[in-house]
Amino acid sequence: MYQKSRLANGLRVITSTIPHARSVSVTFFVRVGSRFEPPAIQGASHFIEHMLFKGTEKRPTPKDISEAIEGIGGYFNAEAGKELTAYWDKVADRHWKTAVEVLIDLLRHSKFAADEIEKERRVIAEELGMISDSPGDWVHVLADEAMWGDRPLGRDVAGTRESVLAMTRDQLLDWFNQYYVPENLVVSIAGPIGHEAVLDFVGVHLGDWVGAPSAPCEPAGASPTRKVLLKSKRTEQAHFCLAVPGVSYTHPDRFALDLLNIILGEGMSSRLFLEIREKRGLAYDVHSYVNQYVDTGSVVVYAGVEPGRIDEALQATLSEIARFAEPVPEEELARAKEFWKGRMLLRLEDTRSIAAWLGAQELLLNEIMTVEDVIAQIDQVEVVDLQRLAQQLFVPENLCLAVIGPYRSEDRFVKQLRFP
């Protein structure tokens, strides 16, 4: 259950009143991310997310900001993604006004001090270096690059070392002022607090905020730009991501794809885990996941394997994907549905998850589906839906592969990208 209101300036406020809860979680969602950025300022959204914790007029230092929440026993953090940026905190219910006010202070009164920008510039450069030193993380970035190339969705959320080192304070402020506006913002709060109390408090602090709606993001392509993207690196373990284009988070087949992914590679009872790890002993970590965006998406399989066994692991993965040409047994689909519903309900046990569930839907979809709505959609998926969707997505021309390991040639992998 939730209530939703819109202030006169366009800012949306959503609350879920949970009388038995002892905590309040507050999340501010901003409709901006890396796919909105032109090449010259790649990483600007991520950079700004860092800067909002570096000092405000009221709380001049990072220490002042952290103590405002940690000093009352709370947690807080933020994350910049490809289509949205989220700022959140979670506190004991009696401190809910502090939780809201601190996030408002960050969004409206951050100083963007020049010396802090220079320090954080170096921190982000180190963060980028850390990713390239971790092939198990880096290969997922490369999979996006193979899928979408130099288009915004194909770039690292944090940008490049060159773009981060070159970005000016004026560029950051221009980007901030363009996208941090009321029409782009959703405030989502869950806990034992009434909607009217929240609405009144937010209205007092944010009702005078003005700003014009910002430009939409650039459309993404619908097919991979590279068949194989290889980063040759001497590693003890080779890492690969095998990917195909998926569907958007508004597509009618998005729930069918979630179930298809569960059967393929989510959890220890998935087909990939049982075949690649349990039966063949090829990998410790093998799984699949789905990316969904406003106009596109992808399905990705990841595995880390001994370099000499990558061909076997890749062929076994392709064989498991090819199995979807045949109907999925009814009992396997039924298990996937219960897995999906159970995991969703478990995720929604705490106030932070509820606030995130409601706010993200409102920001990305402009509507909110209840748990009951989504379960009804899941229950409607049939075996024929999975088979039809698999036949559309899992075709050889859609396959692309990102690899990090001690290999010299991409050709050896290009030749393998076909179904048995």
C-alpha positions in Angstrom: 0.0 0.0 0.0 1.2 3.5 -0.8 0.1 7.1 -1.3 1.4 9.5 -4.0 1.2 13.2 -4.3 2.8 15.8 -6.6 3.9 19.2 -5.5 3.0 22.3 -7.6 6.6 22.3 -8.9 6.3 18.8 -10.3 8.2 16.9 -7.5 6.6 13.6 -6.7 6.3 12.3 -3.1 5.5 8.6 -2.4 5.0 7.1 1.0 4.3 3.6 2.3 3.0 3.7 5.9 4.1 0.6 7.8 2.8 0.9 11.4 4.8 -2.0 12.9 8.2 -0.8 11.5 10.9 0.7 13.7 12.8 2.3 10.9 12.2 4.9 8.3 14.0 4.7 4.9 14.2 7.7 2.6 15.3 7.6 -1.0 15.6 10.4 -3.5 15.6 9.2 -7.1 16.9 11.6 -9.8 16.2 10.9 -13.4 19.8 11.1 -14.7 22.6 8.7 -15.4 25.5 7.9 -17.6 23.4 7.2 -20.7 22.3 10.9 -20.8 25.9 12.2 -21.0 27.8 13.4 -24.1 31.3 12.0 -24.6 33.1 15.1 -23.3 31.6 14.7 -19.8 31.4 10.9 -19.4 31.1 10.1 -15.8 29.5 13.5 -14.8 26.5 11.9 -13.0 28.8 9.6 -11.0 31.1 12.5 -10.2 28.2 14.6 -9.0 27.0 11.7 -6.8 30.4 11.7 -5.1 30.4 15.5 -4.7 27.1 15.8 -2.9 28.7 14.2 0.1 31.7 16.6 0.3 30.1 19.6 2.0 27.1 21.9 2.1 26.6 25.4 3.6 25.1 23.9 6.7 27.4 20.9 6.9 30.8 22.1 5.5 32.8 18.9 5.6 32.2 15.2 4.7 32.6 14.5 8.4 29.7 16.8 9.2 27.5 15.0 6.7 28.4 11.5 7.8 27.9 12.4 11.5 24.4 13.8 10.8 23.2 10.3 10.0 25.7 8.0 11.6 25.5 10.0 14.8 21.9 8.9 15.2 22.7 5.3 14.3 21.6 5.5 10.7 23.0 4.3 7.4 23.3 6.3 4.1 24.7 6.0 0.7 24.2 6.8 -3.0 24.5 5.2 -6.4 24.7 6.5 -9.9 23.5 4.2 -12.6 22.8 4.4 -16.4 19.3 5.9 -16.1 18.9 7.1 -12.6 20.8 8.3 -9.5 19.6 7.4 -6.0 20.4 8.9 -2.6 19.2 7.1 0.5 19.3 6.9 4.2 17.7 4.7 6.9 17.2 5.7 10.5 15.2 4.9 13.6 11.7 6.2 13.1 11.9 9.1 15.6 14.7 10.6 13.4 12.8 10.6 10.2 12.8 14.3 9.7 16.6 14.4 10.1 16.8 11.7 7.4 14.8 13.7 5.0 16.4 17.0 5.8 20.0 15.7 5.3 19.2 14.4 1.8 17.5 17.7 1.0 20.6 19.6 2.2 22.8 17.5 -0.1 20.7 18.0 -3.2 20.0 21.7 -2.7 23.0 23.2 -0.9 26.1 21.3 -1.9 29.1 23.6 -2.3 31.1 21.8 -5.1 34.2 23.3 -3.5 37.1 23.4 -6.0 39.5 21.7 -3.7 37.1 18.9 -3.0 36.5 18.4 -6.7 40.2 18.0 -7.2 40.5 15.5 -4.4 37.5 13.5 -5.6 38.8 13.6 -9.2 41.8 11.5 -8.0 39.6 9.2 -6.0 37.4 8.4 -9.0 40.5 7.8 -11.2 41.7 5.3 -8.6 38.2 3.7 -8.7 38.5 3.3 -12.4 41.9 1.7 -12.0 40.5 -0.7 -9.4 37.9 -1.9 -11.8 40.5 -2.6 -14.6 42.5 -4.6 -12.0 39.5 -6.8 -11.2 38.7 -8.8 -14.3 35.7 -10.4 -12.7 34.1 -6.9 -12.6 35.7 -5.4 -15.7 34.3 -8.1 -18.0 30.7 -6.9 -17.3 31.7 -3.4 -18.4 33.2 -4.9 -21.6 30.0 -6.8 -22.2 28.1 -3.5 -22.4 30.7 -2.1 -24.7 30.4 -5.1 -27.0 26.6 -4.8 -27.0 26.3 -1.0 -27.4 29.7 0.2 -28.5 30.5 3.9 -28.1 26.9 4.7 -27.5 26.2 5.9 -24.0 24.9 2.5 -22.7 28.1 1.0 -23.8 30.2 3.2 -21.5 31.3 2.7 -17.9 29.0 4.7 -15.5 32.1 6.2 -13.9 33.4 7.5 -17.3 37.0 7.3 -18.4 40.2 8.4 -16.7 40.6 11.0 -19.4 37.1 12.4 -19.0 37.2 12.5 -15.2 40.6 14.3 -15.2 39.4 16.8 -17.8 36.0 17.7 -16.3 35.7 21.2 -15.0 33.7 22.5 -12.1 31.5 24.6 -14.4 30.7 21.4 -16.5 29.7 19.6 -13.3 27.5 22.5 -12.1 25.9 22.8 -15.6 25.0 19.1 -15.6 23.7 19.3 -12.0 21.5 22.3 -12.7 20.2 20.7 -15.9 19.0 17.5 -14.3 18.6 18.1 -10.6 15.2 19.7 -11.0 11.8 18.9 -9.3 10.3 17.3 -12.4 13.2 14.8 -12.4 12.9 13.9 -8.8 10.9 11.3 -6.8 11.0 11.2 -3.0 10.1 7.8 -1.7 9.7 7.1 2.1 8.7 3.9 3.9 8.1 3.5 7.6 5.6 4.2 10.4 5.0 7.8 9.2 1.7 9.2 7.7 1.6 10.5 4.2 0.4 14.0 5.2 3.2 14.5 7.7 5.8 13.6 5.0 4.1 15.7 2.4 3.9 18.8 4.7 7.6 18.4 5.6 8.8 17.9 2.1 6.6 20.8 0.8 8.1 23.2 3.3 11.7 22.3 2.3 11.3 21.7 -1.4 8.1 23.5 -2.5 10.0 26.6 -3.6 12.4 24.6 -5.8 12.1 25.4 -9.5 13.7 24.2 -12.7 12.8 23.2 -16.2 12.4 19.5 -17.3 15.5 18.1 -18.8 16.2 16.5 -22.2 15.6 12.7 -22.6 18.4 10.2 -23.1 19.7 9.1 -26.5 18.1 6.0 -28.0 20.1 2.8 -27.8 20.8 0.4 -30.7 19.0 -2.9 -30.9 21.9 -5.2 -32.0 25.5 -5.9 -30.8 28.2 -3.7 -32.2 31.0 -6.3 -31.7 30.8 -10.0 -31.9 33.8 -10.5 -29.6 35.7 -8.0 -27.4 38.9 -9.5 -26.0 41.2 -7.9 -23.5 44.4 -10.0 -23.5 45.6 -10.2 -19.9 47.7 -12.8 -18.0 45.3 -14.0 -15.4 44.9 -17.2 -13.3 41.3 -17.3 -14.3 39.6 -16.4 -17.6 36.4 -14.4 -17.4 33.7 -14.2 -20.1 30.3 -12.6 -20.5 28.1 -14.0 -23.3 25.2 -11.6 -24.1 22.2 -11.1 -26.4 19.9 -8.1 -26.7 17.0 -8.3 -24.3 13.8 -6.2 -23.7 13.0 -2.9 -22.0 11.4 -2.6 -18.6 8.1 -1.6 -20.3 8.0 -4.5 -22.7 5.1 -6.9 -22.4 7.6 -9.8 -22.3 9.7 -8.5 -19.4 8.2 -10.9 -16.9 8.6 -13.8 -19.2 12.3 -12.8 -19.6 12.7 -12.7 -15.8 11.5 -16.3 -15.6 13.6 -17.4 -18.6 16.6 -16.0 -16.8 15.8 -17.8 -13.5 15.7 -21.1 -15.4 18.9 -20.3 -17.3 21.2 -19.0 -14.6 19.8 -17.5 -11.4 20.4 -19.6 -8.3 21.9 -23.0 -7.5 19.1 -24.9 -9.2 19.4 -23.2 -12.5 20.4 -25.0 -15.7 23.8 -23.3 -16.0 24.8 -23.9 -12.4 23.8 -27.5 -12.5 25.6 -28.2 -15.9 28.6 -25.9 -15.7 29.5 -26.2 -12.1 27.9 -29.3 -10.6 28.2 -31.7 -13.5 31.3 -30.5 -15.4 33.2 -28.7 -12.6 34.1 -25.9 -15.0 33.5 -22.8 -12.9 33.0 -21.8 -9.3 30.8 -18.8 -10.3 28.4 -19.1 -13.3 25.2 -17.1 -13.5 23.0 -15.1 -15.8 21.3 -11.8 -15.3 19.0 -9.3 -17.1 19.6 -5.6 -17.8 16.5 -3.5 -18.6 16.4 0.1 -19.7 13.7 2.4 -21.1 14.1 1.2 -24.7 16.3 -1.8 -24.7 18.0 -4.4 -22.5 20.3 -7.4 -22.5 20.6 -11.0 -21.2 24.1 -11.8 -19.9 25.8 -15.1 -18.9 29.0 -14.7 -16.8 31.5 -17.4 -15.9 35.1 -17.5 -14.5 37.0 -20.5 -15.7 40.5 -22.0 -16.0 42.0 -20.5 -19.1 42.5 -23.8 -20.8 38.9 -24.8 -20.4 37.2 -21.7 -21.7 36.2 -23.3 -25.0 34.5 -26.2 -23.2 32.7 -23.7 -20.8 31.6 -21.5 -23.7 30.2 -24.5 -25.7 28.4 -25.8 -22.7 26.8 -22.4 -22.1 25.7 -22.2 -25.7 24.2 -25.7 -25.5 22.2 -24.7 -22.4 20.8 -21.7 -24.2 20.0 -23.8 -27.2 17.8 -26.0 -25.1 15.2 -23.2 -25.0 14.3 -24.2 -28.5 12.3 -26.9 -26.8 9.4 -26.2 -24.4 10.3 -25.7 -20.8 8.7 -28.4 -18.7 5.6 -27.1 -16.8 7.1 -28.1 -13.4 10.3 -26.1 -14.2 8.3 -23.0 -15.1 6.2 -23.4 -11.9 9.4 -23.6 -9.8 10.8 -20.5 -11.5 7.5 -18.6 -10.7 7.7 -19.5 -7.0 11.4 -18.6 -7.0 10.6 -15.2 -8.5 7.7 -14.5 -6.1 9.6 -15.7 -3.0 12.7 -13.7 -3.7 10.6 -10.5 -4.4 8.7 -10.9 -1.2 11.8 -11.5 0.8 13.4 -8.4 -0.7 10.4 -6.3 0.4 10.7 -7.2 4.1 12.5 -4.0 5.1 11.7 -0.3 4.7 14.6 0.5 2.5 13.6 -2.1 -0.1 10.0 -0.9 -0.1 11.0 2.8 -0.6 13.3 1.7 -3.5 10.6 -0.5 -5.1 8.0 2.3 -5.1 10.3 5.2 -6.1 12.1 3.5 -8.9 8.9 2.4 -10.5 7.5 5.9 -10.3 10.6 7.4 -11.8 11.2 4.9 -14.6 7.7 3.8 -15.4 5.6 6.8 -14.3 3.3 4.3 -12.6 3.6 1.8 -9.7 2.6 -1.8 -9.9 1.8 -3.4 -6.5 3.2 -6.7 -5.4 -0.2 -8.3 -6.3 -0.1 -6.7 -9.7 3.3 -8.1 -10.5 2.5 -11.6 -9.1 -0.6 -11.7 -11.4 1.7 -10.9 -14.4 4.1 -13.6 -13.4 1.4 -16.2 -13.0 0.1 -15.4 -16.5 3.3 -16.4 -18.2 3.0 -19.8 -20.0 5.5 -22.2 -21.5 4.7 -21.0 -25.1 5.7 -17.4 -24.0 9.1 -18.6 -22.9 9.7 -20.6 -26.1 8.5 -17.7 -28.3 10.7 -15.2 -26.5 13.8 -17.6 -26.6 13.3 -18.0 -30.3 13.3 -14.2 -30.8 16.3 -13.5 -28.6 18.6 -16.5 -28.8 19.7 -16.3 -32.4 23.4 -16.5 -33.6 23.4 -13.0 -35.1 22.5 -11.6 -31.7 25.3 -13.2 -29.8 28.3 -11.2 -28.5 31.1 -12.1 -26.2 33.4 -10.2 -23.8 36.5 -12.0 -22.7 39.4 -11.2 -20.3 42.2 -13.8 -20.3 45.6 -14.9 -21.7 44.4 -15.1 -25.3 45.8 -13.4 -28.4 43.1 -13.6 -31.0 39.4 -12.8 -31.1 39.0 -15.1 -34.1 39.1 -18.3 -32.0 36.0 -17.0 -30.2 34.1 -15.6 -33.2 34.1 -19.0 -34.7 32.4 -20.5 -31.7 29.5 -18.1 -31.5 26.9 -20.4 -32.9 24.4 -22.8 -31.4 24.9 -26.5 -31.6 
